[in-house]
Amino acid sequence: MSIASELKISFKEGGYLTRLIYINAAIFLAVKVSLILCTIFNVPTSWIRFIEMPASLSVLIFRPWTIISYMFLHTEFLHVIFNLLALYWFGKIFLMFFNQKQIVGVYILGGLGGAVVYLTGYNLLPYFAQSVPNAYILGASASVMAILFATVSYSPNYEIRLALIGNVKLKYLGLAFLIIDILGITATNAGGSMAHLGGAAIGWLYVVLLKKHNIDTSFPITQIINFFATFSLKKPKMKVSQNSNFKTDEQWNMERKSKNGRIDEILDKIKKSGYEQLTEDEKKELFDLSNKK
């Protein structure tokens, strides 16, 4: 089986966490190869701005799709590796408490929450006023933070084992990420830090609403997934056709008896004279009768 076939089967049979990872990886490879080719042939790469999300509202209004596309987009190897590893690790823990479709809902909601905080910060805080025209964001980090903090909110004392550190409760890991992002608001990746905080808030709020009010905010996204899943699994209508080769039990038994009788005749001849004494037609007939179902 080829690698492509194995990946196709893995994508089809794997859960939604696997599919999210594959989609992110595939988009990264496609975009990265395209950027490399553009660079080699001296072709402008400004097209990347049409899938990154801009901080400028006047630009965003003409590129509304970037609110979704940015959360699946990576252009740097270390960025995508870190995000996909985090998505896998935290996603596995998330799935201990929630179902496969909810992880997609929280992923999307976290990305949207990150986008809202990013846009709000850049357009309302004076510190970022000069940066707005040239500021863009990309990456799954906000979505991953939502998945992490949904798990933190649901089971804060769940422990994971970290190399060189030992067992750490999720609430302390989440707190460490929060501190890093708060301290990074005025750093070079300020937009990313704000998006992370937005994703974390969405993940936390998701579980609060689910636990206290039984409101699953991922439900609309789950319904969309169900619609497309049902649509793709629709089977063609069965057609009834008449078999012209149909035989009754009596006809079938008569034919089988005749075939067995002919085989016995040829086998008797082989027993008396040997296989080499058969004619070519008899050899062919024996072969055909022996293999006929």
C-alpha positions in Angstrom: 0.0 0.0 0.0 1.4 3.4 -1.0 2.0 6.2 1.6 -0.8 8.3 -0.1 -3.3 5.4 0.3 -2.3 4.9 4.0 -2.7 8.6 4.7 -6.1 8.6 3.0 -7.3 5.7 5.0 -5.9 7.2 8.2 -7.7 10.5 7.5 -10.9 8.7 6.7 -10.9 6.3 9.6 -9.2 8.6 12.2 -11.2 10.8 14.5 -11.7 14.6 14.1 -8.5 15.3 16.1 -6.5 13.4 13.5 -8.3 15.2 10.7 -7.6 18.6 12.2 -3.9 17.7 12.4 -3.8 16.4 8.8 -5.6 19.5 7.5 -3.2 21.9 9.2 -0.2 19.9 8.0 -1.5 19.7 4.4 -2.2 23.4 4.3 1.3 24.1 5.7 3.0 22.0 3.0 0.9 23.5 0.2 1.6 27.1 1.3 5.3 26.5 2.1 6.0 24.9 -1.2 4.1 27.7 -3.0 6.2 30.3 -1.2 9.4 28.6 -2.0 8.5 28.3 -5.7 7.5 32.0 -5.8 10.8 32.9 -4.2 12.9 30.8 -6.6 11.2 32.3 -9.6 11.0 35.8 -8.2 7.2 35.9 -8.1 5.6 38.2 -5.5 4.3 36.4 -2.4 1.8 39.1 -1.4 -1.0 36.6 -2.0 -0.3 35.2 1.5 -2.0 38.3 2.9 -5.3 37.0 1.5 -5.3 34.1 3.9 -3.7 35.7 6.9 -6.1 37.8 9.1 -5.4 41.5 9.0 -5.7 43.8 12.1 -7.1 46.5 10.0 -10.9 46.4 10.0 -11.1 48.3 6.7 -9.1 45.5 5.1 -10.8 42.7 6.9 -14.2 43.7 5.7 -13.1 42.8 2.1 -11.5 39.5 3.3 -13.9 38.1 5.8 -12.8 34.5 5.1 -9.5 35.2 6.8 -11.3 34.9 10.2 -11.4 31.2 9.5 -8.4 30.6 7.2 -5.9 32.2 9.6 -6.5 29.5 12.2 -5.4 26.7 9.8 -2.4 28.6 8.3 1.3 28.3 9.2 4.4 29.3 7.2 7.2 28.4 9.5 8.3 24.8 10.3 8.8 25.3 14.0 5.5 27.1 14.4 3.5 24.3 12.8 5.4 21.6 14.6 4.8 23.2 18.0 1.2 23.8 17.4 0.4 20.4 16.0 2.2 18.6 18.8 0.3 20.8 21.3 -2.9 20.1 19.5 -2.2 16.3 19.6 -1.2 16.2 23.3 -4.0 18.5 24.6 -6.5 17.1 22.2 -5.9 13.6 23.5 -6.6 14.9 27.1 -9.7 16.8 25.9 -11.1 13.7 24.3 -11.0 11.9 27.7 -13.9 14.2 28.8 -15.5 15.4 25.5 -16.4 13.8 22.2 -14.8 14.1 18.8 -17.1 16.6 17.3 -16.8 18.9 20.3 -13.1 19.2 19.7 -13.8 20.7 16.2 -16.3 23.1 17.7 -13.9 24.3 20.5 -11.1 24.6 17.9 -13.2 26.9 15.7 -14.7 28.8 18.6 -11.2 29.3 20.1 -9.9 30.6 16.8 -12.8 33.0 16.5 -12.3 34.2 20.1 -8.6 34.7 19.4 -9.6 36.8 16.4 -12.0 39.0 18.4 -9.4 39.8 21.1 -6.7 40.4 18.5 -8.8 42.8 16.5 -10.1 44.5 19.7 -6.6 45.0 21.1 -5.1 46.3 17.9 -7.9 48.7 17.1 -8.6 50.1 20.6 -5.3 50.1 22.5 -3.2 53.2 21.6 0.0 51.2 21.8 -0.9 49.4 18.6 -2.3 52.3 16.6 0.8 52.7 14.3 1.0 48.9 13.8 -2.6 48.2 12.6 -2.0 48.8 8.8 0.8 46.2 8.6 -0.3 43.7 11.3 -1.5 40.2 10.3 -2.0 37.0 12.3 -1.9 33.3 11.5 -1.6 30.0 13.3 -3.7 27.5 15.3 -2.4 28.7 18.7 -5.6 30.3 19.8 -7.6 27.2 18.9 -5.1 25.0 20.8 -5.3 27.3 23.8 -9.1 26.9 23.7 -8.8 23.1 23.8 -6.2 23.3 26.6 -8.3 25.6 28.8 -11.5 23.7 28.2 -9.8 20.8 29.7 -8.3 22.9 32.5 -11.8 24.2 33.3 -13.3 20.8 33.3 -10.6 18.9 35.2 -8.1 21.3 36.7 -6.3 18.7 38.8 -5.7 16.3 36.0 -2.0 15.5 36.0 0.3 15.1 33.1 4.0 14.0 33.2 6.5 16.5 31.7 10.1 15.5 31.0 12.6 16.8 33.6 9.8 18.2 35.7 7.5 15.2 36.6 3.8 15.3 37.2 2.1 18.7 36.8 -1.5 19.5 37.2 -3.2 21.1 34.2 -4.2 24.2 36.1 -0.6 25.0 36.7 0.3 24.4 33.1 -2.5 26.6 32.0 -1.4 29.3 34.5 2.1 29.2 33.1 0.8 29.8 29.6 -1.3 32.7 30.7 1.6 34.4 32.4 3.8 34.0 29.3 1.1 35.5 27.1 0.3 38.4 29.4 4.0 39.3 29.6 4.2 39.0 25.8 1.5 41.6 25.0 4.1 44.3 24.2 6.7 41.9 22.7 7.3 41.1 19.0 4.5 38.5 18.9 1.9 40.8 20.7 -0.8 39.8 18.3 -0.3 36.1 19.0 -0.3 36.6 22.7 -3.6 38.5 22.6 -5.1 35.8 20.4 -3.9 33.1 22.8 -5.7 34.9 25.7 -8.9 35.0 23.6 -8.7 31.3 22.8 -8.0 30.5 26.5 -11.1 32.6 27.5 -13.3 30.8 25.0 -12.2 27.4 26.2 -12.8 28.3 29.8 -16.2 29.8 29.1 -17.2 26.8 27.0 -17.0 24.5 29.9 -18.6 27.0 32.4 -21.7 27.3 30.1 -21.8 23.5 29.6 -21.5 22.6 33.3 -23.7 25.3 34.8 -26.3 26.0 32.2 -26.0 22.8 30.0 -25.4 25.1 27.0 -23.0 23.5 24.4 -21.8 26.5 22.4 -20.1 24.1 19.9 -23.6 22.7 18.9 -24.0 24.8 15.8 -20.6 23.7 14.5 -21.5 20.1 15.4 -24.7 20.4 13.4 -22.7 21.6 10.3 -20.4 18.7 10.7 -23.3 16.3 10.9 -24.9 17.8 7.8 -21.8 17.3 5.7 -21.1 13.9 7.2 -24.6 12.7 6.4 -24.4 14.3 2.9 -21.1 12.5 2.1 -22.4 9.1 3.4 -25.6 9.1 1.3 -25.8 5.8 -0.6 -27.2 5.5 -4.1 -30.6 4.0 -4.4 -30.7 0.3 -4.8 -31.7 -1.0 -8.2 -33.5 -4.3 -8.7 -32.5 -6.2 -11.9 -33.5 -9.6 -13.2 -30.8 -12.2 -13.5 -31.2 -13.9 -16.8 -28.9 -16.7 -15.6 -31.2 -17.7 -12.7 -31.6 -21.5 -12.4 -34.1 -23.5 -10.3 -32.8 -26.0 -7.7 -33.7 -28.9 -10.0 -31.8 -27.4 -13.0 -28.8 -26.7 -10.8 -28.7 -30.2 -9.3 -29.0 -31.8 -12.8 -26.1 -29.7 -14.2 -23.9 -30.5 -11.1 -24.6 -34.2 -11.4 -23.7 -34.1 -15.1 -20.5 -32.2 -14.4 -19.4 -34.6 -11.6 -20.2 -37.6 -13.9 -17.9 -36.3 -16.6 -15.1 -35.6 -14.1 -15.4 -39.2 -12.9 -15.1 -40.5 -16.4 -11.9 -38.6 -17.1 -10.4 -39.6 -13.7 -11.1 -43.2 -14.4 -9.2 -42.9 -17.7 -6.3 -41.3 -15.8 -6.3 -44.2 -13.3 -6.2 -46.8 -16.0 -3.9 -45.2 -18.6 -2.3 -42.2 -17.0 -2.7 -38.4 -17.4 -0.5 -38.4 -20.5 -3.0 -40.5 -22.4 -5.6 -37.8 -22.2 -6.3 -35.8 -25.3 -5.7 -32.1 -25.2 -9.5 -31.5 -25.3 -9.9 -33.9 -22.3 -7.2 -32.1 -20.3 -8.8 -28.7 -21.0 -12.2 -30.1 -20.1 -10.9 -31.5 -16.8 -9.3 -28.2 -16.0 -12.5 -26.2 -16.8 -14.8 -28.5 -14.9 -12.5 -28.6 -11.8 -12.4 -24.7 -11.7 -16.1 -24.1 -12.5 -18.1 -22.8 -9.6 
